[in-house]
Amino acid sequence: MRRKKDAELHKIEEEKIKEKKEERDKGDDKSKYLEKEAIKIETKVQFMQKFEGFLEKVRDMHSDEFGELTDILSRYQTLITSNKRLKKKKEELDRDVDYYTNKI
């Protein structure tokens, strides 16, 4: 009777140990994941700092055009938008030219 109870207690303790190991392993996995994410974020921060330095140089070199870094970014967005619009218009005109060329 005593041996049976000891065996049951031993089994319960082994299950608890197994659960604790699984929890630890999950924690280790999460820790590794978070470490990788921290490295990614640090890399991104370093890149953004370099980019900010670049923008500051541009602003300093062209202080008559740009007062703030946001002015440079706004100009960039304007140029991107205009470029897309012009490409679309060029494609339309190219199609028109092809149409009229083939018509002749």
FILO-857501 format. One line per field, with one value per residue (C-alpha): y, x, z; residue in three letters. Coordinates in steps of 0.001 Angstrom, whole numbers, plus 524288, in hexadecimal, padded with zeros to 5 digits. Example, Ala and Ser with C-alpha at 12.3 -4.5 7.8 and 13.67 -1.06 7.14 Angstrom:
! FILO-857501
yy	(7EE6C:7FBDC)
xx	(8300C:83566)
zz	(81E78:81BE4)
code	(ala:ser)
//
This chain:
! FILO-857501
yy	(80000:8094D:80601:808A8:81605:818EB:814FB:81DFC:82936:82684:826A2:8338A:83983:834FD:83B44:847F9:84786:84518:8509C:85977:85561:85849:8659E:86854:86424:86D01:87813:8753F:8756F:88225:887DE:8842E:889E3:8968D:89756:895FC:8A068:8A965:8A7AF:8AAD5:8B6F7:8BB62:8B998:8C180:8CC33:8CCFE:8CDE6:8D86B:8E021:8DF92:8E3AC:8EEF1:8F327:8F2C2:8FAF6:904CB:90612:90844:9127D:9194B:91921:91E51:926B0:93024:9254D:91D3A:92280:915A4:90755:90571:90EE2:905A1:8F9F4:90166:90504:8F6C9:8F251:8FCB1:8F827:8E9E0:8ED12:8F59F:8EB4F:8E0F8:8EA19:8ED9B:8DF5A:8DC33:8E7A1:8E35C:8D59B:8DB37:8E3B5:8D846:8D04D:8DB84:8DC95:8CDE2:8CE6A:8D983:8D3BE:8C6E6:8CDEF:8D490)
xx	(80000:80AEC:81255:80657:8049A:81321:81242:8069B:80DA6:819B6:81183:80B21:81875:81D9B:811F2:81465:822C2:81EF5:81571:81FD0:82991:81F8B:81CD6:82B73:82D2F:82200:82846:8355B:82EF7:8281F:834AE:83C02:8311F:83154:8401E:83F1E:83494:83D0B:8483C:83F1B:83A38:84802:84C1B:8406D:84381:8517D:84CB3:842ED:84D8A:85605:84A62:84786:855C7:854AB:84849:84ED0:85A28:8509E:8496B:8563C:85AF6:84DE6:8495F:84306:839AC:837C0:8357A:831CE:83474:825E8:826E5:83080:827B6:81BED:8235A:82742:81917:814E5:81F3B:81B52:80CF9:80FEF:818DB:80E33:80455:80DA7:810E9:80280:80049:80BE8:80661:7F955:7FFF5:80852:7FBE9:7F5DC:801F4:801BF:7F347:7F4BB:8011B:7FA49:7EE67:7F668)
zz	(80000:8039D:7F72B:7EEE1:7F538:7F38D:7E53B:7E332:7E9DE:7E1AD:7D543:7D937:7DC04:7CECE:7C808:7CF55:7CB7D:7BD4D:7BD87:7C36D:7B8EF:7AE57:7B44F:7B4F9:7A6CC:7A2A1:7AA40:7A3C4:79656:79956:79E96:79229:789E1:79195:79084:781B7:78164:789B6:7800A:774AA:77B96:77EFB:770D1:76C58:77633:77148:76345:766CA:76DD9:761A0:7596D:762AD:7619E:752D5:75325:75C2A:7528A:74769:74F6C:752D8:744BB:73FC5:74B17:74197:73D24:74971:75704:75D73:75AEA:758A7:74D25:74697:74909:743E7:737A1:735E4:73712:72D5E:723BB:72543:7231C:7175B:71197:71281:70C61:70144:6FE9F:6FDBB:6F480:6EC24:6EB21:6E6C2:6DC8B:6D7E6:6D5ED:6CE56:6C5C6:6C343:6C028:6B65E:6B091:6AE09:6A8B9:69E2F)
code	(met:arg:arg:lys:lys:asp:ala:glu:leu:his:lys:ile:glu:glu:glu:lys:ile:lys:glu:lys:lys:glu:glu:arg:asp:lys:gly:asp:asp:lys:ser:lys:tyr:leu:glu:lys:glu:ala:ile:lys:ile:glu:thr:lys:val:gln:phe:met:gln:lys:phe:glu:gly:phe:leu:glu:lys:val:arg:asp:met:his:ser:asp:glu:phe:gly:glu:leu:thr:asp:ile:leu:ser:arg:tyr:gln:thr:leu:ile:thr:ser:asn:lys:arg:leu:lys:lys:lys:lys:glu:glu:leu:asp:arg:asp:val:asp:tyr:tyr:thr:asn:lys:ile)
//
